[in-house]
Amino acid sequence: MQVSKRQKTVAIYSFLAVILGLFAYYIYGHQSVLSELKHISPWLIIVLVLGYGLMLVVLMAVYNATLDLCGKPLKTKENLIMSIYSTLTNFFMPLQSGIAVRAGYLKTKHKVAVSSYIMASLVYFAIYAVLSSIILFATGKYFWLILPGMASAVLISYLVLRLASKHFARRNVKIKLDLSRNKIARLTLVVIVQLAVQSAIYFLELRQVSGSTSLLRAISYTGAANFSLFVALTPGAIGFREAFLSIAHRLHGFSNAQILGANIIDRGVFLIFLGCIFIVMLATHAQNRFSQTKPAIEQ
């Protein structure tokens, strides 16, 4: 079915209205998150917001490296808009719904099969899980668990990929992926950068609530936090991230009070960042509308 420009416009602005409503609802129900930021240096908030801006750029590289497995990398502006939509959806919707947004967009706009993108994403998640297991154990006093931890991550990732592959095979769905060494190496490299940026952000937040901390402990903390994303049944993994971090407190060494404080700061700053990228998205759509109407005005 052909979708008209009017229908696309209605869909886009309906989505923006929903996101704006969710912003208001979230702030109303979590006023303590923003009020906590009053006790933090404005400079730290600015640095953290810039850190999340850098994270968005890194995620764009991650998405393109993942899409490259499907042979369909995106141009910078298109990748930016898709990344913003995905980031907003992941925060406000359960089950990391951003992947569904990306899959639907790629199928409609670039004819990328949903099955191929799902498999490419599972390859990314496998790399993400294995590397997260390494930093979880390698930087703490339980470093001797790194091999069994990494082996478990590899085994589970392999089983998930195997089951997904068999599922698509039973449905006679062909998977078209380029899993060449160079493309896997590129994806692994950008995931390493992603983990590095995450660790730096968490380090600054943890130092705020604990007075002082080491970068190695923050890296281990990052590894524990990342595993909550795989079972994120709530929007923004609220509750699940804290639970994972609390369970793994002996690995990274932070108390429950410090975990809660750091996560309040993180969610408050991230909410400010989401507001910034929401404005960018509105400005982009307004610019596109102006570009479309300008020729008609000139005529």
Secondary structure, DSSP 8 states (H G I E B T S, - for coil): ----HHHHHHHHHHHHHHHHHHHHHHHHHTHHHHHGGGGS-HHHHHHHHHHHHHHHHHHHHHHHHHHHTTT----HHHHHHHHHHHHHHHHHSSTTTHHHHHHHHHHHHH---HHHHHHHHHHHHHHHHHHHHHHHHHTSTTGGGHHHHHHHHHHHHHHHHHHHHHHHHHTT--------HHHHHHHHHHHHHHHHHHHHHHHHHHHHHHS---HHHHHHHHHHHHHGGGG--SGGGTTHHHHHHHHTHHHH---HHHHHHHHHHHHHHHHHHHHHHHHHHHHHHHHHHHHHHHHHHH-
